Amino acid sequence: MEFRSLLRRETTPERLVLSVGIVLGVFALVGSLLRLLSGPELDFHAYYFAGESVLQGDSFVGHAVKDGNFLTRKEYVYVPITVLSFLLYGAFPIWQVPYVLNAAILAGTFLTLSQLTLDYIDSYGRALEAVDRWLIRGFFLLSLPVVLAVYRGNVDPIILLMIVGGFFAIERGREAAGGALWAVAALFKLFPAMLGVWLLHRRAYRATAAALVVGTGSLAASVLVFGVDTNVEFVEFILEERSRNGAFEGGLDVEFMYLSLKRPLSHLLPIAGHALTLISLLVLGPVLGLLYRRGSGEHDQLIVLFGTLVVLLITVVPSTAGYVVYLFFPLVALVYVTEHRRARLCFLAGLLFINIPIFPRHVQQLSDGTSLSAGITGPIFTVIRTVLTFGSVALWGMLLVLAGCLLVVEDSGGDPV
């Protein structure tokens, strides 16, 4: 009896989900190291070569950059003034040195996020065992999305830290600092600016004012430093190319690894472009409206912000597989502190699913590589491929997370614990 009790205690759902994420991440780490040695195509290259281009007086917005025989298709897609952040990288004669520095910064960022998660859980009086603490830290350092984020060198983890830091600053009465952090984050990824709807809901007017001042001031500085033409080129690139609206015409191709509600909608509706974005917002608008209307309690504010972020990521933002890191906080904490049974199940399933980046092309590869009879595997893989054509596993996971947020605020008292 004592052994069975210990076994039940050691195999909690939280631990299982976190362990799966870590195991998948270890495989991804091996694959990333092999790709790094064989000729990588990294997001970091856009930062390095953009910084180098500025130092050399060359153009850097919205086009592939190269150095001799080395060519990267990665493009610099942020407000031009942000390139000043990468001038130090561009000053190095080879990209590998600042790449290692950038990887260390990102790993430190994830470690900080893990500590914020542990602090959040502790604030609700949940006494975690040592194994849970180590699993949470391990998940933030070794899960598959984390490994890919560090390998690619993308700024997404830093943007997430800015969003989380801004939230805590606002909740602790430092509204101006929180709003300023969000404004800086929006210069890189734009969508944090849309979180302003949460600021108005929260009646955080000083944060809103600070965000507006910092945001408009930064845009003005961008024009002064880099000129009108460069900034106009950036806006045109974002609207016409970076939005990826053309990819949804006639149904999103199975080869595109996008996390968007526009994937299923593009296969159901004969529309594309910005109209499809609007339709996706209209589909989830009532859910978001209910979240804001019900989530009026003090403990609901993070849940409402979280739900807003999820909706943005699967509607407006051209999210790819790496964007699931934006859900890590507070999702990892919520699987521990949420007592609402169905909401907790949604969060657990959502956390599991967003760590499984399976798309239709992967199913096809698995089908081609199996030794079983096509008569046996064919119908099974066809069904799986069809389901994934209308929505990736990660998209279904994000929708489950949104459902969990709704269940929390619908619960009596609206308290996640």
GUVEXLO-958559 format. One record per residue (C-alpha): residue in three letters; x, z, y. Coordinates in steps of 0.25 Angstrom, whole numbers, plus 5000, padded with zeros to 4 digits. Each point is the difference from the previous one (the first is absolute). Example, Ala and Ser with C-alpha at 12.3 -4.5 7.8 and 13.67 -1.06 7.14 Angstrom:
! residues 2
{aa = Ala, xx = 5049, zz = 5031, yy = 4982}
{aa = Ser, xx = 5006, zz = 4998, yy = 5014}
//
This chain:
! residues 417
{aa = Met, xx = 5000, zz = 5000, yy = 5000}
{aa = Glu, xx = 5011, zz = 5004, yy = 5010}
{aa = Phe, xx = 5007, zz = 4986, yy = 4997}
{aa = Arg, xx = 4988, zz = 4992, yy = 5002}
{aa = Ser, xx = 4998, zz = 5008, yy = 5013}
{aa = Leu, xx = 5014, zz = 4997, yy = 5005}
{aa = Leu, xx = 4998, zz = 4985, yy = 4996}
{aa = Arg, xx = 4988, zz = 4999, yy = 5008}
{aa = Arg, xx = 5007, zz = 5006, yy = 5012}
{aa = Glu, xx = 5012, zz = 4991, yy = 4999}
{aa = Thr, xx = 4992, zz = 4987, yy = 4999}
{aa = Thr, xx = 4991, zz = 5001, yy = 5012}
{aa = Pro, xx = 4995, zz = 4987, yy = 5006}
{aa = Glu, xx = 5008, zz = 5001, yy = 5012}
{aa = Arg, xx = 5013, zz = 5001, yy = 4992}
{aa = Leu, xx = 4996, zz = 4989, yy = 4991}
{aa = Val, xx = 4997, zz = 4990, yy = 5012}
{aa = Leu, xx = 5013, zz = 5004, yy = 5008}
{aa = Ser, xx = 5008, zz = 4999, yy = 4987}
{aa = Val, xx = 4995, zz = 4986, yy = 4998}
{aa = Gly, xx = 5004, zz = 4996, yy = 5014}
{aa = Ile, xx = 5014, zz = 5005, yy = 4998}
{aa = Val, xx = 5002, zz = 4993, yy = 4986}
{aa = Leu, xx = 4995, zz = 4987, yy = 5006}
{aa = Gly, xx = 5010, zz = 5002, yy = 5012}
{aa = Val, xx = 5012, zz = 5002, yy = 4991}
{aa = Phe, xx = 4997, zz = 4987, yy = 4994}
{aa = Ala, xx = 4998, zz = 4994, yy = 5014}
{aa = Leu, xx = 5014, zz = 5006, yy = 5004}
{aa = Val, xx = 5007, zz = 4993, yy = 4989}
{aa = Gly, xx = 4993, zz = 4987, yy = 5003}
{aa = Ser, xx = 5004, zz = 5002, yy = 5015}
{aa = Leu, xx = 5014, zz = 5003, yy = 4997}
{aa = Leu, xx = 5001, zz = 4987, yy = 4992}
{aa = Arg, xx = 4993, zz = 4992, yy = 5011}
{aa = Leu, xx = 5009, zz = 5006, yy = 5010}
{aa = Leu, xx = 5012, zz = 4995, yy = 4992}
{aa = Ser, xx = 4995, zz = 4986, yy = 4997}
{aa = Gly, xx = 4996, zz = 4996, yy = 5015}
{aa = Pro, xx = 4989, zz = 5008, yy = 5007}
{aa = Glu, xx = 4989, zz = 4996, yy = 5009}
{aa = Leu, xx = 4998, zz = 5012, yy = 5008}
{aa = Asp, xx = 4992, zz = 5005, yy = 5012}
{aa = Phe, xx = 5012, zz = 5006, yy = 5005}
{aa = His, xx = 5006, zz = 4987, yy = 5003}
{aa = Ala, xx = 4990, zz = 4997, yy = 5011}
{aa = Tyr, xx = 5005, zz = 5013, yy = 5007}
{aa = Tyr, xx = 5015, zz = 4997, yy = 4998}
{aa = Phe, xx = 5000, zz = 4985, yy = 5004}
{aa = Ala, xx = 4990, zz = 5003, yy = 5012}
{aa = Gly, xx = 5009, zz = 5011, yy = 5005}
{aa = Glu, xx = 5012, zz = 4990, yy = 4998}
{aa = Ser, xx = 4992, zz = 4989, yy = 5007}
{aa = Val, xx = 4998, zz = 5008, yy = 5012}
{aa = Leu, xx = 5014, zz = 5004, yy = 5001}
{aa = Gln, xx = 5004, zz = 4985, yy = 5000}
{aa = Gly, xx = 4989, zz = 4996, yy = 5010}
{aa = Asp, xx = 4992, zz = 4992, yy = 4990}
{aa = Ser, xx = 4985, zz = 5000, yy = 4997}
{aa = Phe, xx = 4995, zz = 5010, yy = 4990}
{aa = Val, xx = 4984, zz = 5000, yy = 4999}
{aa = Gly, xx = 4992, zz = 4994, yy = 4989}
{aa = His, xx = 5010, zz = 4991, yy = 4993}
{aa = Ala, xx = 5010, zz = 5001, yy = 4988}
{aa = Val, xx = 5014, zz = 5004, yy = 5004}
{aa = Lys, xx = 5013, zz = 4996, yy = 4993}
{aa = Asp, xx = 5015, zz = 5003, yy = 5000}
{aa = Gly, xx = 5008, zz = 4989, yy = 4995}
{aa = Asn, xx = 4996, zz = 4997, yy = 4986}
{aa = Phe, xx = 4991, zz = 5012, yy = 4999}
{aa = Leu, xx = 4985, zz = 4997, yy = 5003}
{aa = Thr, xx = 4989, zz = 5010, yy = 5000}
{aa = Arg, xx = 4985, zz = 4996, yy = 5002}
{aa = Lys, xx = 4997, zz = 5014, yy = 5006}
{aa = Glu, xx = 4995, zz = 4999, yy = 5014}
{aa = Tyr, xx = 5000, zz = 5010, yy = 5011}
{aa = Val, xx = 4986, zz = 5003, yy = 5003}
{aa = Tyr, xx = 5000, zz = 5012, yy = 5009}
{aa = Val, xx = 4998, zz = 5001, yy = 5016}
{aa = Pro, xx = 5013, zz = 4995, yy = 5005}
{aa = Ile, xx = 5004, zz = 5013, yy = 5007}
{aa = Thr, xx = 5001, zz = 5006, yy = 4986}
{aa = Val, xx = 5013, zz = 4992, yy = 4997}
{aa = Leu, xx = 5008, zz = 5010, yy = 5008}
{aa = Ser, xx = 4998, zz = 5009, yy = 4988}
{aa = Phe, xx = 5008, zz = 4991, yy = 4991}
{aa = Leu, xx = 5012, zz = 4996, yy = 5010}
{aa = Leu, xx = 5009, zz = 5010, yy = 4993}
{aa = Tyr, xx = 4997, zz = 4993, yy = 4986}
{aa = Gly, xx = 5003, zz = 4987, yy = 5006}
{aa = Ala, xx = 5013, zz = 5004, yy = 5006}
{aa = Phe, xx = 5006, zz = 5002, yy = 4985}
{aa = Pro, xx = 5007, zz = 4987, yy = 4996}
{aa = Ile, xx = 4993, zz = 5000, yy = 4986}
{aa = Trp, xx = 4986, zz = 5004, yy = 4997}
{aa = Gln, xx = 5003, zz = 5009, yy = 4988}
{aa = Val, xx = 5006, zz = 5012, yy = 5008}
{aa = Pro, xx = 4988, zz = 5002, yy = 5009}
{aa = Tyr, xx = 4991, zz = 4997, yy = 4987}
{aa = Val, xx = 5005, zz = 5013, yy = 4993}
{aa = Leu, xx = 4999, zz = 5008, yy = 5013}
{aa = Asn, xx = 4985, zz = 4995, yy = 5001}
{aa = Ala, xx = 4998, zz = 5003, yy = 4986}
{aa = Ala, xx = 5005, zz = 5014, yy = 5002}
{aa = Ile, xx = 4991, zz = 5002, yy = 5013}
{aa = Leu, xx = 4988, zz = 4995, yy = 4992}
{aa = Ala, xx = 5003, zz = 5010, yy = 4988}
{aa = Gly, xx = 5001, zz = 5011, yy = 5010}
{aa = Thr, xx = 4986, zz = 4996, yy = 5006}
{aa = Phe, xx = 4994, zz = 5001, yy = 4987}
{aa = Leu, xx = 5006, zz = 5013, yy = 4997}
{aa = Thr, xx = 4994, zz = 5005, yy = 5013}
{aa = Leu, xx = 4987, zz = 4995, yy = 4997}
{aa = Ser, xx = 5000, zz = 5007, yy = 4986}
{aa = Gln, xx = 5003, zz = 5013, yy = 5008}
{aa = Leu, xx = 4989, zz = 4998, yy = 5009}
{aa = Thr, xx = 4991, zz = 4998, yy = 4988}
{aa = Leu, xx = 5005, zz = 5013, yy = 4994}
{aa = Asp, xx = 4997, zz = 5007, yy = 5013}
{aa = Tyr, xx = 4986, zz = 4995, yy = 5001}
{aa = Ile, xx = 4997, zz = 5004, yy = 4986}
{aa = Asp, xx = 5006, zz = 5014, yy = 5003}
{aa = Ser, xx = 4991, zz = 5001, yy = 5012}
{aa = Tyr, xx = 4988, zz = 5000, yy = 4992}
{aa = Gly, xx = 5005, zz = 5012, yy = 4991}
{aa = Arg, xx = 5003, zz = 4991, yy = 4988}
{aa = Ala, xx = 5011, zz = 5007, yy = 4992}
{aa = Leu, xx = 5008, zz = 4988, yy = 4994}
{aa = Glu, xx = 5009, zz = 5002, yy = 4988}
{aa = Ala, xx = 5014, zz = 4995, yy = 5001}
{aa = Val, xx = 4997, zz = 4988, yy = 4991}
{aa = Asp, xx = 4989, zz = 4996, yy = 5009}
{aa = Arg, xx = 5010, zz = 5001, yy = 5012}
{aa = Trp, xx = 5011, zz = 4992, yy = 4993}
{aa = Leu, xx = 4990, zz = 4989, yy = 4996}
{aa = Ile, xx = 4995, zz = 4999, yy = 5014}
{aa = Arg, xx = 5014, zz = 4998, yy = 5005}
{aa = Gly, xx = 5003, zz = 4991, yy = 4989}
{aa = Phe, xx = 4988, zz = 4991, yy = 5003}
{aa = Phe, xx = 5004, zz = 4999, yy = 5014}
{aa = Leu, xx = 5014, zz = 4996, yy = 4996}
{aa = Leu, xx = 4998, zz = 4992, yy = 4987}
{aa = Ser, xx = 4986, zz = 4994, yy = 4999}
{aa = Leu, xx = 4999, zz = 4985, yy = 4999}
{aa = Pro, xx = 4995, zz = 4998, yy = 5015}
{aa = Val, xx = 5011, zz = 5009, yy = 5005}
{aa = Val, xx = 5011, zz = 4993, yy = 4992}
{aa = Leu, xx = 4995, zz = 4986, yy = 5005}
{aa = Ala, xx = 4999, zz = 5005, yy = 5015}
{aa = Val, xx = 5014, zz = 5006, yy = 5000}
{aa = Tyr, xx = 5005, zz = 4987, yy = 4992}
{aa = Arg, xx = 4994, zz = 4991, yy = 5010}
{aa = Gly, xx = 5004, zz = 5008, yy = 5012}
{aa = Asn, xx = 4987, zz = 5000, yy = 5007}
{aa = Val, xx = 4996, zz = 5009, yy = 5011}
{aa = Asp, xx = 4986, zz = 5004, yy = 4994}
{aa = Pro, xx = 5005, zz = 5014, yy = 4996}
{aa = Ile, xx = 5005, zz = 5003, yy = 5014}
{aa = Ile, xx = 4986, zz = 4995, yy = 5006}
{aa = Leu, xx = 4993, zz = 5009, yy = 4990}
{aa = Leu, xx = 5008, zz = 5012, yy = 5004}
{aa = Met, xx = 4997, zz = 4996, yy = 5015}
{aa = Ile, xx = 4985, zz = 5000, yy = 4997}
{aa = Val, xx = 5001, zz = 5013, yy = 4992}
{aa = Gly, xx = 5008, zz = 5007, yy = 5011}
{aa = Gly, xx = 4991, zz = 4995, yy = 5010}
{aa = Phe, xx = 4988, zz = 5006, yy = 4993}
{aa = Phe, xx = 5006, zz = 5013, yy = 4999}
{aa = Ala, xx = 5005, zz = 5000, yy = 5014}
{aa = Ile, xx = 4985, zz = 4997, yy = 5005}
{aa = Glu, xx = 4994, zz = 5011, yy = 4991}
{aa = Arg, xx = 5010, zz = 5010, yy = 5005}
{aa = Gly, xx = 4997, zz = 4997, yy = 5014}
{aa = Arg, xx = 5011, zz = 4991, yy = 5004}
{aa = Glu, xx = 4992, zz = 4988, yy = 5002}
{aa = Ala, xx = 5009, zz = 4993, yy = 5010}
{aa = Ala, xx = 5011, zz = 5000, yy = 4989}
{aa = Gly, xx = 4991, zz = 4995, yy = 4989}
{aa = Gly, xx = 4994, zz = 4989, yy = 5008}
{aa = Ala, xx = 5014, zz = 4995, yy = 5004}
{aa = Leu, xx = 5004, zz = 5000, yy = 4986}
{aa = Trp, xx = 4988, zz = 4992, yy = 4996}
{aa = Ala, xx = 5003, zz = 4990, yy = 5011}
{aa = Val, xx = 5015, zz = 4998, yy = 4996}
{aa = Ala, xx = 4995, zz = 4998, yy = 4985}
{aa = Ala, xx = 4990, zz = 4989, yy = 5005}
{aa = Leu, xx = 5012, zz = 4992, yy = 5007}
{aa = Phe, xx = 5004, zz = 4998, yy = 4986}
{aa = Lys, xx = 4988, zz = 4999, yy = 4991}
{aa = Leu, xx = 4989, zz = 4998, yy = 5011}
{aa = Phe, xx = 4989, zz = 5006, yy = 4991}
{aa = Pro, xx = 5003, zz = 5015, yy = 5004}
{aa = Ala, xx = 4994, zz = 4996, yy = 5014}
{aa = Met, xx = 4987, zz = 4998, yy = 4993}
{aa = Leu, xx = 5000, zz = 5015, yy = 4996}
{aa = Gly, xx = 4997, zz = 5002, yy = 5014}
{aa = Val, xx = 4985, zz = 5000, yy = 4995}
{aa = Trp, xx = 5004, zz = 5013, yy = 4993}
{aa = Leu, xx = 5006, zz = 5006, yy = 5013}
{aa = Leu, xx = 4987, zz = 4997, yy = 5007}
{aa = His, xx = 4992, zz = 5006, yy = 4989}
{aa = Arg, xx = 5009, zz = 5012, yy = 5001}
{aa = Arg, xx = 4998, zz = 5001, yy = 5015}
{aa = Ala, xx = 5015, zz = 5000, yy = 5001}
{aa = Tyr, xx = 5000, zz = 4994, yy = 5014}
{aa = Arg, xx = 5014, zz = 5004, yy = 5004}
{aa = Ala, xx = 5006, zz = 4993, yy = 4987}
{aa = Thr, xx = 4992, zz = 4988, yy = 5003}
{aa = Ala, xx = 5006, zz = 5000, yy = 5014}
{aa = Ala, xx = 5014, zz = 5002, yy = 4995}
{aa = Ala, xx = 4998, zz = 4989, yy = 4990}
{aa = Leu, xx = 4995, zz = 4990, yy = 5011}
{aa = Val, xx = 5012, zz = 5004, yy = 5009}
{aa = Val, xx = 5010, zz = 4998, yy = 4990}
{aa = Gly, xx = 4994, zz = 4988, yy = 4994}
{aa = Thr, xx = 4998, zz = 4992, yy = 5013}
{aa = Gly, xx = 5014, zz = 5005, yy = 5005}
{aa = Ser, xx = 5007, zz = 4995, yy = 4988}
{aa = Leu, xx = 4993, zz = 4986, yy = 5001}
{aa = Ala, xx = 5004, zz = 4999, yy = 5014}
{aa = Ala, xx = 5014, zz = 5004, yy = 4997}
{aa = Ser, xx = 5000, zz = 4989, yy = 4989}
{aa = Val, xx = 4996, zz = 4990, yy = 5010}
{aa = Leu, xx = 5011, zz = 5005, yy = 5010}
{aa = Val, xx = 5011, zz = 5000, yy = 4989}
{aa = Phe, xx = 4997, zz = 4987, yy = 4992}
{aa = Gly, xx = 4991, zz = 4992, yy = 5009}
{aa = Val, xx = 4986, zz = 4995, yy = 5000}
{aa = Asp, xx = 5003, zz = 4988, yy = 4990}
{aa = Thr, xx = 5006, zz = 5009, yy = 4989}
{aa = Asn, xx = 4988, zz = 5009, yy = 5001}
{aa = Val, xx = 4990, zz = 4989, yy = 5000}
{aa = Glu, xx = 5007, zz = 4994, yy = 4988}
{aa = Phe, xx = 4998, zz = 5013, yy = 4993}
{aa = Val, xx = 4985, zz = 5001, yy = 5003}
{aa = Glu, xx = 4998, zz = 4986, yy = 4995}
{aa = Phe, xx = 5008, zz = 5002, yy = 4988}
{aa = Ile, xx = 4991, zz = 5013, yy = 4996}
{aa = Leu, xx = 4987, zz = 4993, yy = 5003}
{aa = Glu, xx = 5003, zz = 4987, yy = 4993}
{aa = Glu, xx = 5010, zz = 5003, yy = 4989}
{aa = Arg, xx = 5002, zz = 5014, yy = 4997}
{aa = Ser, xx = 4985, zz = 5003, yy = 4999}
{aa = Arg, xx = 5000, zz = 4991, yy = 4987}
{aa = Asn, xx = 4986, zz = 4996, yy = 5002}
{aa = Gly, xx = 5003, zz = 4986, yy = 4995}
{aa = Ala, xx = 5003, zz = 5006, yy = 4986}
{aa = Phe, xx = 4986, zz = 5004, yy = 4998}
{aa = Glu, xx = 4993, zz = 4986, yy = 5002}
{aa = Gly, xx = 4993, zz = 4996, yy = 4987}
{aa = Gly, xx = 5003, zz = 5014, yy = 4993}
{aa = Leu, xx = 5013, zz = 5007, yy = 5001}
{aa = Asp, xx = 5011, zz = 4994, yy = 4990}
{aa = Val, xx = 5003, zz = 5009, yy = 4989}
{aa = Glu, xx = 5015, zz = 4999, yy = 5003}
{aa = Phe, xx = 4998, zz = 5007, yy = 5013}
{aa = Met, xx = 5002, zz = 5015, yy = 4998}
{aa = Tyr, xx = 4991, zz = 5005, yy = 5012}
{aa = Leu, xx = 4992, zz = 5013, yy = 5000}
{aa = Ser, xx = 4988, zz = 4996, yy = 5008}
{aa = Leu, xx = 4985, zz = 5000, yy = 4998}
{aa = Lys, xx = 5001, zz = 4986, yy = 5005}
{aa = Arg, xx = 5005, zz = 4996, yy = 4986}
{aa = Pro, xx = 4986, zz = 5002, yy = 4993}
{aa = Leu, xx = 4992, zz = 4995, yy = 5013}
{aa = Ser, xx = 5009, zz = 4988, yy = 5001}
{aa = His, xx = 4995, zz = 4996, yy = 4985}
{aa = Leu, xx = 4985, zz = 5003, yy = 5004}
{aa = Leu, xx = 4999, zz = 4995, yy = 5014}
{aa = Pro, xx = 5003, zz = 4986, yy = 5005}
{aa = Ile, xx = 5007, zz = 5005, yy = 5012}
{aa = Ala, xx = 5015, zz = 5004, yy = 5004}
{aa = Gly, xx = 5008, zz = 5003, yy = 5012}
{aa = His, xx = 4996, zz = 5011, yy = 5010}
{aa = Ala, xx = 4985, zz = 4999, yy = 4996}
{aa = Leu, xx = 5004, zz = 5005, yy = 4986}
{aa = Thr, xx = 5007, zz = 5012, yy = 5006}
{aa = Leu, xx = 4987, zz = 5003, yy = 5008}
{aa = Ile, xx = 4992, zz = 4999, yy = 4988}
{aa = Ser, xx = 5009, zz = 5010, yy = 4992}
{aa = Leu, xx = 4998, zz = 5010, yy = 5012}
{aa = Leu, xx = 4985, zz = 4998, yy = 5000}
{aa = Val, xx = 5000, zz = 5003, yy = 4985}
{aa = Leu, xx = 5008, zz = 5013, yy = 5002}
{aa = Gly, xx = 4995, zz = 5004, yy = 5013}
{aa = Pro, xx = 4988, zz = 5008, yy = 4996}
{aa = Val, xx = 5009, zz = 5008, yy = 4990}
{aa = Leu, xx = 5009, zz = 5003, yy = 5012}
{aa = Gly, xx = 4989, zz = 5003, yy = 5009}
{aa = Leu, xx = 4994, zz = 5010, yy = 4989}
{aa = Leu, xx = 5014, zz = 5006, yy = 4999}
{aa = Tyr, xx = 5001, zz = 5002, yy = 5015}
{aa = Arg, xx = 4986, zz = 5006, yy = 5001}
{aa = Arg, xx = 5001, zz = 5009, yy = 4989}
{aa = Gly, xx = 5015, zz = 5004, yy = 5002}
{aa = Ser, xx = 4998, zz = 5009, yy = 5012}
{aa = Gly, xx = 5006, zz = 5013, yy = 4995}
{aa = Glu, xx = 5014, zz = 5005, yy = 5003}
{aa = His, xx = 5004, zz = 4998, yy = 4986}
{aa = Asp, xx = 4995, zz = 4986, yy = 5000}
{aa = Gln, xx = 5009, zz = 4994, yy = 5010}
{aa = Leu, xx = 5011, zz = 4995, yy = 4991}
{aa = Ile, xx = 4990, zz = 4995, yy = 4990}
{aa = Val, xx = 4994, zz = 4991, yy = 5011}
{aa = Leu, xx = 5013, zz = 4995, yy = 5005}
{aa = Phe, xx = 5004, zz = 4997, yy = 4985}
{aa = Gly, xx = 4987, zz = 4992, yy = 4998}
{aa = Thr, xx = 5002, zz = 4993, yy = 5013}
{aa = Leu, xx = 5014, zz = 4996, yy = 4995}
{aa = Val, xx = 4996, zz = 4995, yy = 4987}
{aa = Val, xx = 4989, zz = 4991, yy = 5006}
{aa = Leu, xx = 5010, zz = 4994, yy = 5010}
{aa = Leu, xx = 5010, zz = 4997, yy = 4988}
{aa = Ile, xx = 4990, zz = 4993, yy = 4992}
{aa = Thr, xx = 4993, zz = 4992, yy = 5011}
{aa = Val, xx = 5008, zz = 4997, yy = 5013}
{aa = Val, xx = 5014, zz = 5002, yy = 4995}
{aa = Pro, xx = 5006, zz = 4989, yy = 4992}
{aa = Ser, xx = 5005, zz = 5011, yy = 4990}
{aa = Thr, xx = 5009, zz = 4997, yy = 4988}
{aa = Ala, xx = 5003, zz = 5008, yy = 4988}
{aa = Gly, xx = 5010, zz = 5009, yy = 5008}
{aa = Tyr, xx = 4990, zz = 5005, yy = 5010}
{aa = Val, xx = 4994, zz = 5010, yy = 4990}
{aa = Val, xx = 5011, zz = 5010, yy = 5004}
{aa = Tyr, xx = 4991, zz = 5002, yy = 5013}
{aa = Leu, xx = 4991, zz = 5007, yy = 4990}
{aa = Phe, xx = 5010, zz = 5010, yy = 4994}
{aa = Phe, xx = 4997, zz = 5010, yy = 5011}
{aa = Pro, xx = 4990, zz = 5007, yy = 4999}
{aa = Leu, xx = 4996, zz = 4994, yy = 4987}
{aa = Val, xx = 5010, zz = 5007, yy = 4991}
{aa = Ala, xx = 4996, zz = 5013, yy = 5007}
{aa = Leu, xx = 4985, zz = 4997, yy = 4998}
{aa = Val, xx = 5001, zz = 4999, yy = 4985}
{aa = Tyr, xx = 5005, zz = 5014, yy = 5000}
{aa = Val, xx = 4991, zz = 5007, yy = 5011}
{aa = Thr, xx = 4987, zz = 4993, yy = 4998}
{aa = Glu, xx = 4989, zz = 5008, yy = 4992}
{aa = His, xx = 4989, zz = 4990, yy = 5001}
{aa = Arg, xx = 5001, zz = 4995, yy = 4985}
{aa = Arg, xx = 4995, zz = 4985, yy = 5003}
{aa = Ala, xx = 5009, zz = 4999, yy = 5012}
{aa = Arg, xx = 5012, zz = 5005, yy = 4993}
{aa = Leu, xx = 4998, zz = 4991, yy = 4989}
{aa = Cys, xx = 4999, zz = 4988, yy = 5010}
{aa = Phe, xx = 5013, zz = 5005, yy = 5006}
{aa = Leu, xx = 5007, zz = 5001, yy = 4987}
{aa = Ala, xx = 4995, zz = 4986, yy = 4995}
{aa = Gly, xx = 5004, zz = 4994, yy = 5014}
{aa = Leu, xx = 5014, zz = 5006, yy = 5000}
{aa = Leu, xx = 5002, zz = 4995, yy = 4986}
{aa = Phe, xx = 4995, zz = 4986, yy = 5003}
{aa = Ile, xx = 5007, zz = 4998, yy = 5013}
{aa = Asn, xx = 5013, zz = 5002, yy = 4992}
{aa = Ile, xx = 4997, zz = 4989, yy = 4990}
{aa = Pro, xx = 5003, zz = 4987, yy = 5007}
{aa = Ile, xx = 4993, zz = 4990, yy = 4990}
{aa = Phe, xx = 4995, zz = 4987, yy = 5005}
{aa = Pro, xx = 4995, zz = 4988, yy = 4992}
{aa = Arg, xx = 5013, zz = 4993, yy = 4999}
{aa = His, xx = 5006, zz = 5012, yy = 4993}
{aa = Val, xx = 4988, zz = 4999, yy = 4990}
{aa = Gln, xx = 5003, zz = 4986, yy = 4997}
{aa = Gln, xx = 5015, zz = 5003, yy = 4998}
{aa = Leu, xx = 4996, zz = 5011, yy = 4990}
{aa = Ser, xx = 4990, zz = 4990, yy = 4993}
{aa = Asp, xx = 5011, zz = 4989, yy = 4999}
{aa = Gly, xx = 5010, zz = 5010, yy = 4995}
{aa = Thr, xx = 4992, zz = 5007, yy = 4989}
{aa = Ser, xx = 5002, zz = 4996, yy = 4985}
{aa = Leu, xx = 4985, zz = 5002, yy = 4997}
{aa = Ser, xx = 4990, zz = 4989, yy = 4997}
{aa = Ala, xx = 4995, zz = 4993, yy = 5012}
{aa = Gly, xx = 4986, zz = 5001, yy = 4994}
{aa = Ile, xx = 5001, zz = 5015, yy = 5001}
{aa = Thr, xx = 5007, zz = 5002, yy = 5013}
{aa = Gly, xx = 4994, zz = 4988, yy = 5007}
{aa = Pro, xx = 4986, zz = 5006, yy = 5003}
{aa = Ile, xx = 5006, zz = 5014, yy = 5004}
{aa = Phe, xx = 5010, zz = 4994, yy = 5009}
{aa = Thr, xx = 4990, zz = 4991, yy = 5006}
{aa = Val, xx = 4991, zz = 5012, yy = 5004}
{aa = Ile, xx = 5011, zz = 5008, yy = 5005}
{aa = Arg, xx = 5005, zz = 4988, yy = 5009}
{aa = Thr, xx = 4986, zz = 4998, yy = 5005}
{aa = Val, xx = 4999, zz = 5014, yy = 5004}
{aa = Leu, xx = 5013, zz = 5001, yy = 5007}
{aa = Thr, xx = 4997, zz = 4986, yy = 5007}
{aa = Phe, xx = 4989, zz = 5007, yy = 5007}
{aa = Gly, xx = 5008, zz = 5013, yy = 5003}
{aa = Ser, xx = 5014, zz = 5006, yy = 4997}
{aa = Val, xx = 5001, zz = 5013, yy = 4992}
{aa = Ala, xx = 5006, zz = 5006, yy = 5013}
{aa = Leu, xx = 4988, zz = 4995, yy = 5008}
{aa = Trp, xx = 4990, zz = 5007, yy = 4991}
{aa = Gly, xx = 5009, zz = 5012, yy = 5001}
{aa = Met, xx = 4998, zz = 5000, yy = 5015}
{aa = Leu, xx = 4985, zz = 4998, yy = 4999}
{aa = Leu, xx = 5000, zz = 5012, yy = 4991}
{aa = Val, xx = 5008, zz = 5008, yy = 5010}
{aa = Leu, xx = 4990, zz = 4997, yy = 5011}
{aa = Ala, xx = 4989, zz = 5004, yy = 4991}
{aa = Gly, xx = 5007, zz = 5013, yy = 4998}
{aa = Cys, xx = 5001, zz = 5002, yy = 5015}
{aa = Leu, xx = 4985, zz = 4998, yy = 5001}
{aa = Leu, xx = 4997, zz = 5010, yy = 4989}
{aa = Val, xx = 5008, zz = 5010, yy = 5007}
{aa = Val, xx = 4993, zz = 4999, yy = 5013}
{aa = Glu, xx = 4986, zz = 4999, yy = 4993}
{aa = Asp, xx = 5003, zz = 5013, yy = 4993}
{aa = Ser, xx = 4994, zz = 5013, yy = 5006}
{aa = Gly, xx = 5009, zz = 5005, yy = 5011}
{aa = Gly, xx = 5009, zz = 4988, yy = 5000}
{aa = Asp, xx = 5012, zz = 5008, yy = 4996}
{aa = Pro, xx = 5010, zz = 4992, yy = 4990}
{aa = Val, xx = 5003, zz = 5014, yy = 4993}
//
